[in-house]
């Protein structure tokens, strides 16, 4: 096979690539520009328009215009995108401390990596310790000394650890002291400093742990509760009077800035004991003011209480819903916010009507106490569970956004005329969990899952038809009692051999041929199904059964693309199974050395060898962050671990997904908890492949039409356009000679001009990748030849070379080489990329920077990239492909060539007319004879527009207008356009005869 020979080359040269960087391969984000889960917010009264948000998987963002625009400020500095707390020094808005690791312990929570500090309002950051503190619930800065900082550390969410408790620094984070510790299972979720006396501190303890099958929130009374210190943390007492005496769970605290005797606590406790408690004597005694269930709704996830900074009777509770009390916590009313699942709120102490609040849809600012809010559609922080693509042109990208909808968005500008910064987004059925899988061959049909419920969405009618397996609502059940156990993100897979065949996984593998009207179970239970894991989730206080903790379910499904009926499955309790006969017989092929119980995030059958497959297993919910990536060459009889401590992927980068390149065997892409990796030698070694991609979990990967498409848990979808160079064996053997990689065949789309707006849609271009063995100041050029060997464009890297060919550049003959300077033709050592815009020579302009630019797009056909480096010439062929939509419309290649011929004639006329105008203006300036000068000026008026508003469009403008009409879209030239060209040509000829230049 061709792939096998290429694979051999990759293995042989597998190590030389590690000396190279991949900066030439830049990712771009396509959105959605719709906010995701934000866990903490804050502001600063000294700068009322400035706010910060901390997201669960998107890092720290800042606005200085009241939420009109948001910009990330943590990228490039933070090792984790998970944020638990942000605090700005009260006397200096430049000083900001951030505790990483969200305090809402969902199963997909991302671990924290300690504390960061900025002394320039978020422009730069320094890591200042507590690397292993896990999830951080609160950060407090001493208002009298910004070097004194307190941290409440919940700890590792998935296993006991010692680095949890209350920590304090007195030197700005250079050193830390643990001043309060209960046990390696109990951490602290909140702390408050007493206004006016920061040596008085309150702290809220919490015993909490996640497992794959349950949520542990709370414990015995001695394992939780509220603590107080009056001497800066040297000594602590546990507050008890009036508080729950039995089981106690998550607690959040609030102290009134205007009356320091008043302390509120929202407490998770059994039954009516749960709710809000109030002390009016600095914690000596408490009285429960309310047991409203909305105050302790899903406490492990929410639980946040805040006070109006000017009135201790006005209290806010962030949960589901957002509640407000105006009578000291006795009665509560619901507040309307842009999104549900509320996490935090901050009110400006100088004007409490100015506030910021956050939820699972982002962060939102209000100027009027919450009556109206700023938009959440300006924060590209979506948590996306998986990615799929359809077969439209250009293709669309599909996924499901946490606590929102499924979405489909275009991979690039879908029209030639729409503004580049406009976000186009479509709900395609199902719900927040997904997946959403478009039907191959018919993108109007989308297969969906919503928390275990299967449906089929039709874009034409907007109808989502549910055909659930078992037709039973499985919410709230003990999983051992269910006929079918479905994960919230139950997998759906469409057969690569028949688009009508769809697979879905419970503990069994199910199959349908008719959109779910009839389901067939084609397997036994393919999970470990241990009895002690089949329990009601949520203990010991709060029951919580949403399906996320349903254990022993299938989590991944893939059928081989090269062998029908060869199907691999992976369960969320660590079992890998395979059938080679479409489900008639099955084998448990779990690797013997794989620690049990992990979540099989992905299974990937090889596209070159049916006996070969890859799996990624995630055990972080069991306290094991090791990346487990395995490979088999014998249908799972034997497995090899290809993610060892020494081969490139860090030991705490939990593996999320692996995909094999469909064209080059041995070329692998891996997504982890903290970013991307690539292997050129079938997993023997890995190289970081992050470039400009922000640090965030990679939840899924797909390879499509030469692009690498990603979904992330916090930053939406990203695309790396054109990975053809990665598939070239020469990339693993770069040395002392320049290399020109073969460009990917490029579809000739009409797109708007690229802008800096979000989403990042590129203008159509051919990516040309090349390697230079050393830095060069000159002597690099790129020429594009058509099928006849004729040069359609030549790009040079240095102005010296351009000046030497000045006469050639300004020659009016279209047959001459179109040569121009472009600084983006990089000359640095290593791999470089140039984006050729598919355009040939345009019209001449007196503005040198525009002259000959923006010509017509070349027609579809065969082309050659010719790279010259220090006199050495390299060539690579590639194709420019017709937009398939044009062919469906009836626009043929012959049509485009006919249009191009006319457009070039018009541009030639435009060049001549502009040059004639330029020469005429020069002659007018040089002419001294009044009569002669007036004659020349009268001729100039016939070809040049007058100055001022709405001038009559004269000859040059008319020719330019005709050029735009003809070249604005692909079409057969109209008869009016052809006749108008003849008319303008004749007018120009007559005008030229009037003047002797």
KAJORA-V807710 format. One record per residue. N is the residue number from 1. OMEGA is omega in whole degrees, -180 to 180 (* if undefined). Layout:
BEGIN
((N;OMEGA) (N;OMEGA))
END
This chain:
BEGIN
((1;180) (2;-179) (3;-178) (4;179) (5;179) (6;180) (7;179) (8;178) (9;-179) (10;-180) (11;-176) (12;-176) (13;-169) (14;-173) (15;-174) (16;-179) (17;-176) (18;174) (19;-175) (20;174) (21;-175) (22;-175) (23;180) (24;-177) (25;-176) (26;175) (27;172) (28;-179) (29;178) (30;176) (31;10) (32;178) (33;-177) (34;-172) (35;174) (36;-173) (37;175) (38;-172) (39;179) (40;177) (41;174) (42;177) (43;177) (44;-178) (45;-180) (46;177) (47;-169) (48;179) (49;-176) (50;177) (51;174) (52;170) (53;175) (54;-174) (55;-178) (56;180) (57;-174) (58;177) (59;-177) (60;178) (61;-176) (62;170) (63;173) (64;179) (65;174) (66;176) (67;177) (68;176) (69;178) (70;178) (71;178) (72;179) (73;-177) (74;-179) (75;179) (76;-180) (77;-173) (78;177) (79;180) (80;178) (81;-174) (82;-173) (83;-179) (84;-176) (85;176) (86;179) (87;177) (88;179) (89;-174) (90;-177) (91;-179) (92;-177) (93;177) (94;-176) (95;-177) (96;174) (97;180) (98;171) (99;-176) (100;180) (101;-176) (102;-179) (103;175) (104;-166) (105;171) (106;-180) (107;180) (108;179) (109;-179) (110;-174) (111;176) (112;179) (113;175) (114;-172) (115;177) (116;-179) (117;174) (118;176) (119;179) (120;174) (121;173) (122;179) (123;178) (124;-176) (125;175) (126;176) (127;-173) (128;170) (129;-177) (130;-177) (131;-175) (132;-179) (133;177) (134;-177) (135;-179) (136;-176) (137;-176) (138;171) (139;178) (140;180) (141;175) (142;-177) (143;180) (144;-177) (145;-175) (146;173) (147;177) (148;-174) (149;178) (150;179) (151;172) (152;-176) (153;176) (154;-179) (155;178) (156;-176) (157;-169) (158;178) (159;177) (160;172) (161;-175) (162;-175) (163;175) (164;-177) (165;177) (166;-180) (167;-179) (168;171) (169;176) (170;-179) (171;175) (172;176) (173;176) (174;176) (175;-180) (176;175) (177;176) (178;-173) (179;177) (180;-177) (181;178) (182;178) (183;180) (184;177) (185;-178) (186;176) (187;-179) (188;-175) (189;-178) (190;171) (191;180) (192;173) (193;-179) (194;177) (195;-180) (196;179) (197;-175) (198;174) (199;175) (200;-172) (201;172) (202;-180) (203;-178) (204;-179) (205;-178) (206;170) (207;-176) (208;175) (209;173) (210;165) (211;179) (212;-172) (213;179) (214;176) (215;175) (216;179) (217;180) (218;-180) (219;178) (220;-175) (221;-179) (222;-179) (223;-180) (224;175) (225;-175) (226;180) (227;-179) (228;172) (229;178) (230;-177) (231;174) (232;175) (233;179) (234;180) (235;-178) (236;171) (237;179) (238;-179) (239;-173) (240;-171) (241;179) (242;-179) (243;179) (244;-177) (245;-177) (246;178) (247;180) (248;-174) (249;-174) (250;-177) (251;171) (252;-171) (253;173) (254;178) (255;-178) (256;176) (257;-177) (258;178) (259;-172) (260;176) (261;-174) (262;179) (263;176) (264;174) (265;170) (266;-167) (267;170) (268;179) (269;-177) (270;172) (271;-176) (272;177) (273;178) (274;178) (275;-176) (276;177) (277;-177) (278;173) (279;177) (280;-179) (281;177) (282;171) (283;178) (284;177) (285;178) (286;173) (287;177) (288;-180) (289;-178) (290;173) (291;178) (292;-176) (293;180) (294;180) (295;-178) (296;178) (297;-177) (298;-172) (299;180) (300;-173) (301;-177) (302;178) (303;177) (304;179) (305;-178) (306;-179) (307;168) (308;-175) (309;-180) (310;-175) (311;-176) (312;178) (313;179) (314;-172) (315;178) (316;177) (317;177) (318;174) (319;173) (320;20) (321;170) (322;-177) (323;179) (324;175) (325;177) (326;-179) (327;176) (328;175) (329;-179) (330;179) (331;-172) (332;176) (333;-178) (334;174) (335;179) (336;177) (337;-176) (338;-175) (339;179) (340;180) (341;-170) (342;-173) (343;-174) (344;178) (345;176) (346;-180) (347;180) (348;-177) (349;178) (350;-178) (351;-174) (352;173) (353;175) (354;-174) (355;174) (356;-178) (357;-178) (358;-173) (359;-179) (360;177) (361;179) (362;178) (363;-177) (364;-176) (365;176) (366;176) (367;-173) (368;174) (369;177) (370;177) (371;176) (372;-173) (373;172) (374;-175) (375;171) (376;180) (377;175) (378;-178) (379;-179) (380;-173) (381;-175) (382;171) (383;-176) (384;-174) (385;-177) (386;-178) (387;173) (388;178) (389;175) (390;-178) (391;170) (392;174) (393;-13) (394;-176) (395;175) (396;-177) (397;-173) (398;175) (399;179) (400;-178) (401;-180) (402;-180) (403;176) (404;-177) (405;163) (406;-178) (407;168) (408;179) (409;-178) (410;179) (411;175) (412;-175) (413;-174) (414;179) (415;-179) (416;-172) (417;-177) (418;177) (419;-176) (420;-175) (421;-177) (422;178) (423;175) (424;-174) (425;-176) (426;172) (427;-174) (428;174) (429;-177) (430;179) (431;-169) (432;-172) (433;-176) (434;4) (435;172) (436;-173) (437;178) (438;-179) (439;177) (440;-180) (441;-179) (442;-177) (443;175) (444;180) (445;-179) (446;176) (447;-174) (448;165) (449;171) (450;177) (451;178) (452;-179) (453;-179) (454;175) (455;179) (456;-178) (457;177) (458;-177) (459;-176) (460;-179) (461;-176) (462;-176) (463;176) (464;-176) (465;-178) (466;175) (467;-174) (468;175) (469;-177) (470;178) (471;-176) (472;176) (473;-174) (474;179) (475;170) (476;-177) (477;163) (478;-174) (479;-179) (480;-179) (481;-175) (482;173) (483;178) (484;177) (485;178) (486;169) (487;175) (488;-180) (489;-179) (490;-174) (491;171) (492;180) (493;178) (494;-180) (495;177) (496;-178) (497;-178) (498;-176) (499;176) (500;-180) (501;-178) (502;177) (503;174) (504;-174) (505;161) (506;164) (507;176) (508;170) (509;-179) (510;-176) (511;174) (512;175) (513;-174) (514;174) (515;174) (516;178) (517;176) (518;177) (519;177) (520;175) (521;-171) (522;178) (523;165) (524;174) (525;-176) (526;-180) (527;177) (528;174) (529;177) (530;-173) (531;-175) (532;177) (533;179) (534;-173) (535;173) (536;-176) (537;178) (538;180) (539;-2) (540;-172) (541;-168) (542;175) (543;-179) (544;-175) (545;179) (546;-176) (547;180) (548;-178) (549;174) (550;-175) (551;-177) (552;173) (553;174) (554;-177) (555;180) (556;-178) (557;172) (558;172) (559;180) (560;177) (561;-176) (562;179) (563;180) (564;178) (565;175) (566;-172) (567;177) (568;175) (569;174) (570;-178) (571;179) (572;171) (573;165) (574;-178) (575;175) (576;-178) (577;180) (578;170) (579;178) (580;-176) (581;175) (582;175) (583;179) (584;177) (585;-177) (586;175) (587;172) (588;-175) (589;179) (590;178) (591;-176) (592;-177) (593;179) (594;175) (595;-170) (596;169) (597;-177) (598;-180) (599;179) (600;-174) (601;-180) (602;167) (603;-174) (604;175) (605;179) (606;178) (607;-180) (608;-176) (609;-175) (610;-179) (611;-172) (612;178) (613;180) (614;175) (615;169) (616;-177) (617;-175) (618;180) (619;-176) (620;177) (621;176) (622;179) (623;-178) (624;-176) (625;-179) (626;175) (627;180) (628;175) (629;-177) (630;177) (631;173) (632;175) (633;-175) (634;177) (635;175) (636;177) (637;179) (638;-178) (639;176) (640;175) (641;-177) (642;176) (643;-179) (644;-177) (645;-172) (646;-173) (647;167) (648;180) (649;-179) (650;-172) (651;179) (652;177) (653;-178) (654;-179) (655;-180) (656;-174) (657;171) (658;174) (659;178) (660;177) (661;-176) (662;-177) (663;-175) (664;178) (665;-179) (666;177) (667;-173) (668;177) (669;-179) (670;174) (671;-178) (672;179) (673;-176) (674;173) (675;-171) (676;175) (677;-179) (678;175) (679;178) (680;-175) (681;174) (682;174) (683;177) (684;175) (685;-179) (686;178) (687;176) (688;-177) (689;-171) (690;-177) (691;-178) (692;-180) (693;180) (694;177) (695;-179) (696;-180) (697;174) (698;-174) (699;-179) (700;-179) (701;171) (702;175) (703;-176) (704;178) (705;178) (706;179) (707;173) (708;-173) (709;-175) (710;164) (711;-176) (712;178) (713;177) (714;-179) (715;174) (716;-178) (717;175) (718;-180) (719;167) (720;-177) (721;169) (722;178) (723;-175) (724;-179) (725;179) (726;-178) (727;-177) (728;-178) (729;-178) (730;-177) (731;178) (732;-178) (733;-179) (734;-175) (735;-172) (736;-180) (737;176) (738;-179) (739;171) (740;-179) (741;-180) (742;179) (743;175) (744;173) (745;-170) (746;175) (747;-176) (748;179) (749;168) (750;-180) (751;174) (752;175) (753;180) (754;177) (755;179) (756;-176) (757;175) (758;-1) (759;-174) (760;177) (761;-179) (762;166) (763;-178) (764;178) (765;172) (766;180) (767;-180) (768;-176) (769;-180) (770;-179) (771;175) (772;-178) (773;179) (774;176) (775;-179) (776;178) (777;-178) (778;174) (779;177) (780;177) (781;179) (782;-179) (783;177) (784;-180) (785;176) (786;-175) (787;179) (788;-179) (789;-180) (790;180) (791;177) (792;177) (793;174) (794;-177) (795;180) (796;-174) (797;-175) (798;-175) (799;180) (800;-179) (801;-180) (802;-180) (803;-178) (804;-180) (805;-174) (806;-179) (807;180) (808;-179) (809;-174) (810;177) (811;-175) (812;-176) (813;179) (814;180) (815;-179) (816;-178) (817;174) (818;-174) (819;-179) (820;179) (821;175) (822;-178) (823;178) (824;170) (825;-171) (826;178) (827;-179) (828;179) (829;178) (830;-178) (831;179) (832;178) (833;173) (834;179) (835;177) (836;-172) (837;178) (838;-176) (839;177) (840;-172) (841;175) (842;-178) (843;176) (844;175) (845;176) (846;173) (847;-172) (848;-179) (849;-180) (850;-174) (851;178) (852;179) (853;174) (854;176) (855;-180) (856;175) (857;178) (858;-179) (859;173) (860;179) (861;-179) (862;-179) (863;178) (864;172) (865;-178) (866;-179) (867;177) (868;-179) (869;180) (870;178) (871;179) (872;-175) (873;177) (874;-179) (875;175) (876;178) (877;172) (878;-177) (879;166) (880;-170) (881;177) (882;171) (883;-176) (884;178) (885;178) (886;180) (887;177) (888;-179) (889;-180) (890;177) (891;-175) (892;175) (893;179) (894;177) (895;-179) (896;180) (897;177) (898;178) (899;-179) (900;180) (901;179) (902;-179) (903;178) (904;176) (905;180) (906;179) (907;176) (908;178) (909;179) (910;177) (911;-179) (912;-179) (913;178) (914;179) (915;178) (916;178) (917;-180) (918;179) (919;180) (920;179) (921;177) (922;-178) (923;179) (924;179) (925;-176) (926;-174) (927;180) (928;-178) (929;-175) (930;-178) (931;179) (932;-179) (933;179) (934;178) (935;180) (936;-180) (937;178) (938;176) (939;-180) (940;-179) (941;-179) (942;-177) (943;-176) (944;178) (945;173) (946;174) (947;176) (948;-175) (949;174) (950;180) (951;173) (952;-177) (953;-175) (954;-165) (955;-178) (956;178) (957;180) (958;178) (959;178) (960;178) (961;179) (962;178) (963;179) (964;179) (965;-175) (966;-173) (967;-175) (968;180) (969;179) (970;-176) (971;171) (972;-179) (973;178) (974;-179) (975;179) (976;-180) (977;179) (978;-180) (979;180) (980;177) (981;179) (982;-179) (983;180) (984;178) (985;-179) (986;178) (987;-179) (988;179) (989;179) (990;180) (991;-180) (992;-178) (993;-179) (994;-174) (995;176) (996;179) (997;*))
END
